[in-house]
Amino acid sequence: MSDSIVDLSPQITGSQSRPLRIGITCYPLIGGSGILATALGSELALRGHEVHFFSSALPVRLDLAQPRIFFHQVTVNEYSLFTYPDYTLPLAVKMAEIGRSAELDLFHVHYAVPHATAAYLAVQMMKSSATRTPKIITTMHGTDTTLLGQDSSYRPAIEHALSHSDALTTVSESLRQETLATFQLSGRVEVIRNFFAPSLSVRPREEIRHELGLTSKEFLLVHSSNVRPLKRIDLLLRSFAAARSERPLRLLILAGSSFESYRPLLDELELGDRVIVREEVSEVEDYLGAGDAGLYTSESESFGLSILETLFHGKPVVAFRVGGIPEVVIDGECGFLHPFGDVEAMGKSMSLLADSRELAREMGERGRRRAEENFTAERIVPEYEALYRRVMS
């Protein structure tokens, strides 16, 4: 799919132009799929659509005070009959209930497991009593293809749910190609890339750096992720340890979950006094603004939403050249990309940025311009709206 975006909404008239009633299903935790789903729902509501969120808990960035936003919590009962609590069936029941009462036009589910399956079951339940049923749009975000799609105990179920979706999207061309190679799909898979809407109010850079105990001379690299195994925090720390610079280097890790299991490696590499860890931080943008560059070492990355956030804040990025990252970061222009596992090359790029403030500033500005030209809500959300209209018609 081309990077160029065509807004079809001005061409739509009559009943096709009315605001839509949209159900969005996502994971509530800090992670790319949940962040994108929440931001998309908020942007759709601002454009006049009615948006209903379904999740086991309130998504971390969802503002319920915003007009036309509704949240439906899915209760998971832990019956002694089951070894493990079941989420798919309660989710499907809740989606069918609200889909019927709110007369939803479509379900937009983020992440195939279990959301696409739940949407399919919800639509089947609604068919017996509703005059019409919602369409299903499934957006693949990464590990539903790269991890679960490789598991023979999951792949047939995922494939079935995807084949019964009315539209399929991925967040990068890389993930689209991998999805097509993993699943037997007869329908079209479209690319609608992630976007980011920067916050209007953030704490001053100097205030955050003072809070972190940093001097003006120190060069701060920032990493933001859920620190799951695919993020390869071990390589993150080894890459940072390989950097050598005339300026003091510090690393700030914004961890979406517990960092405890990586602390022995911090001690092994003698990085304890150079690495700052903040767990479950919701004000990620404040800390990105306080940094000088971003550092990312994922083994697999469908897009890299944290990388995009880093670019929006005018910071260059040093990362491995994996998955959809090259679709976001242009090597040598707004950052440096290296083969997966080459920690020495990563260290040299960090050193180069730290030793040349002008280079870091120029790369950061080029990254900001690239983000603002290609990955804004104003550019991406109309793609989703056009897809919804097309599916509805």
Backbone torsions as a table, in degrees:
resi	resn	phi	psi	omega
1	MET	NA	137.7	-178.0
2	SER	-71.2	154.2	175.8
3	ASP	-68.5	-21.9	-179.4
4	SER	-69.3	142.7	-174.4
5	ILE	-121.9	131.2	178.9
6	VAL	-112.1	123.4	177.6
7	ASP	-87.9	110.5	-175.9
8	LEU	-85.7	-11.7	-171.0
9	SER	-59.1	-35.7	179.4
10	PRO	-64.0	-19.3	-177.9
11	GLN	-87.4	-6.4	-174.7
12	ILE	-94.6	131.0	-177.9
13	THR	-128.6	169.8	174.7
14	GLY	65.5	-142.6	-175.3
15	SER	-63.2	-25.4	-179.2
16	GLN	-69.8	-15.4	-177.0
17	SER	-96.0	-1.9	-177.8
18	ARG	-68.3	154.8	174.9
19	PRO	-59.8	144.7	-178.4
20	LEU	-96.6	156.9	173.0
21	ARG	-108.3	111.6	-167.4
22	ILE	-119.6	131.2	172.5
23	GLY	-100.3	128.9	179.6
24	ILE	-118.7	127.4	179.4
25	THR	-117.0	129.0	-177.8
26	CYS	-155.0	168.9	171.6
27	TYR	-79.2	144.1	-174.8
28	PRO	-85.7	-9.7	-172.4
29	LEU	-79.2	169.1	176.3
30	ILE	-71.3	114.5	-178.7
31	GLY	-177.0	161.0	-173.5
32	GLY	-56.8	-44.2	-175.8
33	SER	-66.9	-42.6	179.9
34	GLY	-68.6	-38.6	179.2
35	ILE	-65.4	-45.7	-179.3
36	LEU	-64.5	-44.3	-179.3
37	ALA	-61.4	-42.6	179.4
38	THR	-65.2	-45.2	179.5
39	ALA	-63.8	-40.1	179.5
40	LEU	-63.8	-46.2	179.0
41	GLY	-59.6	-41.5	178.9
42	SER	-64.2	-42.1	179.4
43	GLU	-67.2	-38.7	177.9
44	LEU	-64.2	-40.0	178.1
45	ALA	-64.7	-39.2	177.1
46	LEU	-62.2	-27.5	180.0
47	ARG	-88.9	8.4	173.4
48	GLY	100.2	-3.4	179.8
49	HIS	-81.6	157.2	176.3
50	GLU	-98.7	124.9	-171.0
51	VAL	-123.2	126.8	179.2
52	HIS	-114.6	121.0	178.9
53	PHE	-96.6	138.9	175.0
54	PHE	-121.6	125.9	177.5
55	SER	-166.5	167.3	-179.5
56	SER	-76.4	-17.6	176.4
57	ALA	-152.9	164.6	-179.3
58	LEU	-63.8	122.2	176.5
59	PRO	-54.6	139.5	-167.6
60	VAL	-61.0	-28.6	-176.8
61	ARG	-108.6	16.4	-177.8
62	LEU	-87.9	126.8	179.0
63	ASP	-100.6	105.1	-177.6
64	LEU	-74.4	-10.6	177.2
65	ALA	-78.5	-12.7	-179.6
66	GLN	-71.7	135.7	179.3
67	PRO	-60.7	148.6	174.9
68	ARG	68.0	19.1	175.8
69	ILE	-112.3	129.9	178.4
70	PHE	-129.5	144.5	179.1
71	PHE	-124.8	131.1	-179.7
72	HIS	-122.0	107.4	-177.7
73	GLN	-79.5	136.0	179.5
74	VAL	-96.8	120.0	-179.8
75	THR	-88.0	128.1	178.8
76	VAL	-105.9	113.8	-179.8
77	ASN	-88.8	135.4	-179.2
78	GLU	-100.1	77.2	178.3
79	TYR	-72.2	139.7	179.6
80	SER	-64.0	-19.5	178.2
81	LEU	-61.0	-34.0	-176.6
82	PHE	-99.2	137.5	175.0
83	THR	-65.8	-39.5	179.3
84	TYR	-126.1	142.8	178.5
85	PRO	-61.8	143.4	178.9
86	ASP	-101.1	132.1	-179.6
87	TYR	-107.9	-31.4	-173.1
88	THR	-61.4	-47.9	-176.7
89	LEU	-68.0	-46.7	175.6
90	PRO	-60.0	-35.6	177.6
91	LEU	-64.8	-45.2	179.7
92	ALA	-61.9	-41.2	179.7
93	VAL	-63.9	-44.5	179.6
94	LYS	-64.3	-41.4	179.3
95	MET	-64.1	-40.4	179.0
96	ALA	-66.8	-41.7	-179.3
97	GLU	-61.5	-50.4	-178.4
98	ILE	-74.4	-34.7	177.3
99	GLY	-58.8	-36.8	-179.8
100	ARG	-76.9	-48.2	-174.5
101	SER	-73.2	-35.1	-179.0
102	ALA	-92.9	-2.0	-179.7
103	GLU	52.7	54.2	-178.6
104	LEU	-65.7	143.7	178.3
105	ASP	-84.2	-32.7	-177.5
106	LEU	-159.6	156.4	170.1
107	PHE	-106.6	124.7	172.6
108	HIS	-109.2	106.2	-174.6
109	VAL	-102.8	134.1	-178.4
110	HIS	-108.7	116.5	-176.3
111	TYR	90.5	126.8	-173.3
112	ALA	-69.5	-35.9	-174.7
113	VAL	-108.5	123.5	-5.7
114	PRO	-97.9	12.6	-166.5
115	HIS	-66.8	-39.7	179.3
116	ALA	-67.2	-38.8	177.9
117	THR	-64.7	-42.9	179.5
118	ALA	-63.3	-40.0	178.9
119	ALA	-63.7	-42.2	178.4
120	TYR	-60.9	-45.9	179.7
121	LEU	-64.2	-40.2	179.7
122	ALA	-61.0	-44.6	179.8
123	VAL	-64.0	-39.7	178.4
124	GLN	-63.3	-39.4	178.3
125	MET	-67.2	-35.5	-177.4
126	MET	-72.8	-24.0	-174.3
127	LYS	-60.3	-27.5	-176.9
128	SER	-76.4	-21.0	-174.4
129	SER	-130.3	-8.6	-177.7
130	ALA	-104.0	145.2	178.6
131	THR	-71.2	-29.0	174.1
132	ARG	-145.6	158.5	-177.6
133	THR	-121.4	153.7	-179.1
134	PRO	-65.7	147.8	169.9
135	LYS	-76.9	159.6	-178.7
136	ILE	-119.2	121.3	172.2
137	ILE	-112.6	124.8	179.1
138	THR	-112.0	126.7	175.0
139	THR	-108.0	122.7	178.0
140	MET	-87.6	135.6	-176.7
141	HIS	-114.9	-9.0	176.9
142	GLY	148.4	-84.6	-172.2
143	THR	-68.7	-15.7	172.9
144	ASP	-66.4	-21.1	173.5
145	THR	-100.5	-54.5	-170.3
146	THR	-70.9	-26.7	-178.9
147	LEU	-110.7	-64.6	-176.1
148	LEU	-68.6	-30.3	179.4
149	GLY	-66.8	-19.1	178.4
150	GLN	-87.8	-8.9	-176.9
151	ASP	-92.3	119.5	-176.2
152	SER	-64.4	-19.3	178.5
153	SER	-82.5	-12.5	178.8
154	TYR	-111.3	-34.1	-169.4
155	ARG	-55.9	-46.3	-180.0
156	PRO	-60.8	-39.0	-179.9
157	ALA	-67.7	-41.7	177.8
158	ILE	-63.6	-44.5	-179.0
159	GLU	-60.4	-40.6	179.5
160	HIS	-63.8	-45.8	-179.9
161	ALA	-64.3	-40.6	180.0
162	LEU	-66.4	-38.3	-178.4
163	SER	-69.1	-19.7	178.1
164	HIS	-101.1	9.6	172.6
165	SER	-83.9	147.9	179.6
166	ASP	-81.8	-18.4	175.0
167	ALA	-156.8	144.7	178.2
168	LEU	-123.7	135.2	175.3
169	THR	-132.2	155.1	170.8
170	THR	-126.0	163.4	-174.9
171	VAL	-92.7	0.1	176.4
172	SER	-157.0	160.2	175.9
173	GLU	-67.0	-36.0	177.6
174	SER	-58.5	-45.8	179.7
175	LEU	-69.4	-34.4	176.3
176	ARG	-59.8	-46.3	-179.6
177	GLN	-63.6	-40.3	179.8
178	GLU	-69.3	-36.7	177.5
179	THR	-63.1	-44.5	179.2
180	LEU	-65.2	-33.2	179.8
181	ALA	-76.8	-24.6	-175.7
182	THR	-87.9	-41.5	-173.7
183	PHE	-113.7	151.3	174.1
184	GLN	-88.5	98.1	-175.8
185	LEU	-121.7	134.6	-180.0
186	SER	-93.0	-22.5	-177.0
187	GLY	-87.4	173.0	-179.5
188	ARG	-77.3	141.9	173.5
189	VAL	-116.1	120.2	-175.7
190	GLU	-105.3	153.9	176.6
191	VAL	-102.7	118.6	168.9
192	ILE	-126.8	109.4	-171.1
193	ARG	-74.4	162.4	177.5
194	ASN	-66.1	160.9	174.5
195	PHE	-136.8	169.7	178.4
196	PHE	-142.7	135.8	177.4
197	ALA	-113.6	101.2	-177.0
198	PRO	-59.5	148.0	177.6
199	SER	-69.6	146.7	-179.6
200	LEU	-79.7	-25.1	-177.2
201	SER	-128.5	121.9	176.4
202	VAL	-133.3	156.4	178.0
203	ARG	-69.9	147.5	-179.0
204	PRO	-58.3	145.8	179.4
205	ARG	-56.0	-45.1	-176.5
206	GLU	-63.2	-36.2	-179.8
207	GLU	-65.3	-44.1	-179.9
208	ILE	-66.2	-43.8	-179.3
209	ARG	-64.1	-37.1	176.2
210	HIS	-64.2	-41.3	178.0
211	GLU	-60.4	-37.5	-178.3
212	LEU	-82.1	-5.3	179.3
213	GLY	77.8	30.7	-176.9
214	LEU	-99.0	146.8	172.8
215	THR	-93.8	168.1	-179.8
216	SER	-67.7	-22.1	-178.3
217	LYS	-79.2	-23.4	-173.5
218	GLU	-75.6	138.2	178.5
219	PHE	-96.7	118.0	-173.7
220	LEU	-104.4	120.1	171.7
221	LEU	-96.1	139.3	-175.9
222	VAL	-121.3	135.4	174.0
223	HIS	-126.5	130.3	179.0
224	SER	-127.6	122.0	178.3
225	SER	-166.8	176.6	175.3
226	ASN	-83.9	3.4	179.1
227	VAL	50.9	30.3	173.3
228	ARG	-73.2	166.0	-175.3
229	PRO	-51.9	-37.5	-178.0
230	LEU	-65.7	-17.4	179.2
231	LYS	-79.0	-11.7	175.6
232	ARG	49.0	63.3	178.3
233	ILE	-63.9	-26.5	176.3
234	ASP	-61.8	-43.0	178.5
235	LEU	-73.3	-28.9	175.4
236	LEU	-60.1	-48.8	-177.9
237	LEU	-68.9	-38.0	179.5
238	ARG	-68.9	-36.6	177.1
239	SER	-64.4	-44.4	179.6
240	PHE	-63.5	-39.2	179.5
241	ALA	-65.0	-24.4	-178.5
242	ALA	-82.2	-10.8	-177.8
243	ALA	-77.8	138.1	177.7
244	ARG	-131.7	129.0	-176.5
245	SER	-150.0	157.3	174.6
246	GLU	-70.6	-25.4	177.9
247	ARG	-91.2	146.7	174.1
248	PRO	-63.1	133.9	-179.4
249	LEU	-108.3	137.1	174.2
250	ARG	-130.0	153.1	178.4
251	LEU	-124.7	127.0	175.7
252	LEU	-108.4	122.2	178.7
253	ILE	-109.0	116.0	175.7
254	LEU	-95.6	99.7	-171.3
255	ALA	-96.7	125.7	178.8
256	GLY	-78.3	-6.9	176.2
257	SER	-148.6	-174.6	-173.8
258	SER	-61.5	135.9	179.1
259	PHE	-98.5	-1.4	-168.3
260	GLU	-53.8	-39.6	-174.9
261	SER	-67.0	-15.9	-178.2
262	TYR	-96.0	-5.4	-176.2
263	ARG	-65.3	-35.2	175.4
264	PRO	-58.4	-36.1	178.7
265	LEU	-69.1	-35.8	174.9
266	LEU	-56.2	-44.4	179.8
267	ASP	-68.0	-41.5	-179.6
268	GLU	-59.8	-41.1	-178.3
269	LEU	-87.7	0.6	179.3
270	GLU	55.4	48.5	-178.5
271	LEU	-109.6	4.7	-171.6
272	GLY	-52.2	-39.6	-176.8
273	ASP	-88.8	-2.3	-178.7
274	ARG	-110.8	-8.5	-178.0
275	VAL	-115.3	128.6	177.7
276	ILE	-110.1	130.1	-179.6
277	VAL	-117.6	129.6	172.9
278	ARG	-124.5	122.6	-176.7
279	GLU	-98.3	140.2	174.0
280	GLU	51.9	50.5	177.1
281	VAL	-84.7	128.5	178.6
282	SER	-91.1	-26.3	-179.1
283	GLU	-90.6	58.4	-176.3
284	VAL	-59.8	-38.4	-176.0
285	GLU	-61.4	-35.7	178.0
286	ASP	-57.4	-43.9	-176.2
287	TYR	-75.7	-33.2	175.4
288	LEU	-62.4	-39.1	179.0
289	GLY	-65.7	-25.6	-179.7
290	ALA	-83.0	-11.8	-177.5
291	GLY	-86.3	173.9	177.7
292	ASP	-114.7	-18.9	178.4
293	ALA	-164.8	161.4	177.6
294	GLY	-106.7	146.5	179.8
295	LEU	-129.5	122.5	-176.5
296	TYR	-138.1	134.3	-172.3
297	THR	-131.9	33.7	-176.9
298	SER	-61.2	145.5	173.1
299	GLU	-77.8	-33.4	178.2
300	SER	-144.9	136.3	-178.6
301	GLU	-150.2	116.0	-177.4
302	SER	-69.4	-33.2	-179.2
303	PHE	-145.4	-61.4	-178.3
304	GLY	102.3	66.1	-177.0
305	LEU	-65.3	-36.0	177.4
306	SER	-64.4	-35.2	177.2
307	ILE	-64.5	-42.4	178.3
308	LEU	-62.4	-42.3	177.1
309	GLU	-58.9	-41.0	179.2
310	THR	-61.1	-43.9	179.2
311	LEU	-63.3	-40.6	-180.0
312	PHE	-59.7	-26.5	179.7
313	HIS	-92.3	14.2	174.1
314	GLY	71.3	31.3	179.8
315	LYS	-113.9	134.5	175.5
316	PRO	-68.9	159.7	-175.5
317	VAL	-123.3	136.1	171.0
318	VAL	-113.8	123.5	-173.5
319	ALA	-154.6	167.4	171.8
320	PHE	-80.2	148.1	-179.6
321	ARG	-85.7	82.0	-178.4
322	VAL	-132.3	152.6	172.8
323	GLY	52.0	-130.7	-176.2
324	GLY	-89.8	3.4	-177.7
325	ILE	-58.6	-41.9	178.4
326	PRO	-64.1	-15.4	175.4
327	GLU	-80.1	-13.5	179.8
328	VAL	-105.6	-47.9	-177.1
329	VAL	-104.6	125.4	174.7
330	ILE	-92.1	116.2	-176.3
331	ASP	-58.3	129.4	178.3
332	GLY	84.9	-10.3	-179.8
333	GLU	-107.2	-51.8	179.0
334	CYS	-124.0	18.7	178.2
335	GLY	164.7	-170.7	179.0
336	PHE	-127.7	131.6	177.1
337	LEU	-115.8	138.4	-177.1
338	HIS	-133.1	158.1	177.6
339	PRO	-57.4	145.6	-178.1
340	PHE	-56.4	131.1	175.8
341	GLY	92.3	-8.8	-177.7
342	ASP	-83.2	80.8	-175.1
343	VAL	-70.6	-29.4	179.2
344	GLU	-65.7	-43.5	178.5
345	ALA	-64.4	-39.0	177.7
346	MET	-61.4	-42.9	179.9
347	GLY	-62.6	-40.0	179.6
348	LYS	-65.4	-38.9	179.4
349	SER	-67.0	-39.1	176.6
350	MET	-62.2	-43.0	179.9
351	SER	-62.6	-41.6	-179.7
352	LEU	-61.2	-44.5	179.1
353	LEU	-66.1	-40.4	-178.8
354	ALA	-67.1	-36.3	-177.1
355	ASP	-80.6	-15.9	-179.5
356	SER	-127.0	93.6	-179.2
357	ARG	-62.1	-35.2	-178.9
358	GLU	-66.4	-41.9	177.9
359	LEU	-62.4	-45.2	179.4
360	ALA	-61.3	-41.3	-179.7
361	ARG	-66.0	-45.4	-179.2
362	GLU	-63.6	-45.0	178.5
363	MET	-62.9	-40.9	179.3
364	GLY	-62.6	-41.2	178.9
365	GLU	-67.5	-38.7	176.7
366	ARG	-65.1	-37.2	177.0
367	GLY	-65.1	-40.6	178.4
368	ARG	-62.4	-44.2	179.8
369	ARG	-63.5	-40.8	178.8
370	ARG	-63.1	-42.9	179.5
371	ALA	-63.3	-44.2	-177.3
372	GLU	-70.7	-25.6	179.9
373	GLU	-85.2	-22.8	-171.4
374	ASN	-123.5	-21.1	-168.0
375	PHE	-131.7	38.6	177.0
376	THR	-95.3	163.5	175.9
377	ALA	-63.1	-38.2	-179.3
378	GLU	-62.1	-25.4	-178.0
379	ARG	-93.2	-35.7	-172.2
380	ILE	-94.3	-41.4	-175.6
381	VAL	-57.6	-39.8	175.9
382	PRO	-59.4	-25.2	175.3
383	GLU	-65.1	-42.5	177.8
384	TYR	-66.6	-42.3	179.1
385	GLU	-60.7	-42.3	179.0
386	ALA	-63.9	-38.7	177.3
387	LEU	-64.6	-44.7	177.8
388	TYR	-57.5	-47.9	-178.9
389	ARG	-61.2	-40.8	-179.0
390	ARG	-65.5	-43.4	178.6
391	VAL	-64.9	-40.4	-179.7
392	MET	-64.9	-33.0	-176.3
393	SER	-79.0	NA	NA
